[in-house]
Amino acid sequence: MTPGRDFVGVGVGAIVLDDRGSLLLARRGPAARNEVGTWEFPGGMVDFGERLADAVRREFREEYGIEVAVTGLLGVFDHLLPAEHQHWISVTYLARHVSGVPRPLEPAKCTAVDWFPPTALPAPLSAITQQNLATYLAGRPAPGREG
């Protein structure tokens, strides 16, 4: 039985910001479960018995070699990929970079990882990243209008 195909999968991810306000994105590699070649806010599948925020921290350690601090919940999203016959529930957090230099530690799953300003993101973005980005930007004040 395969998560996301034979039953609804549960994944987590995070919009990670550095001290300059740049966002961390990764390009999905040939061994990714879906949307190969697209850029995404990184994350992964939740292991049985694992707390969601713990899964976020684990994924960033295992796949990118960095530590992140989860700072809040962005939302819970339907991640439907009809063309790939997949159905996921994606829980997306906000996080800040704590330590480490991000690099792809599983190059078959991720071919590149880098920091981008919110106004200059790479393309194409994965479907869930597009949903996450729209939600994130809708909740941020416009430049020059911060609280």
Secondary structure, 3 states (H helix, E strand, C coil): CCECCCECEEEEEEEEECCCCCEEEEEECCCCCCCCCCEECCEEECCCCCCHHHHHHHHHHHHHCCEEEEEEEEEEEEEEEHHHCEEEEEEEEEEEEEECCCCCCCCCCEEEEEEECCCCCCCCECHHHHHHHHHHHHCCCCCCCCC
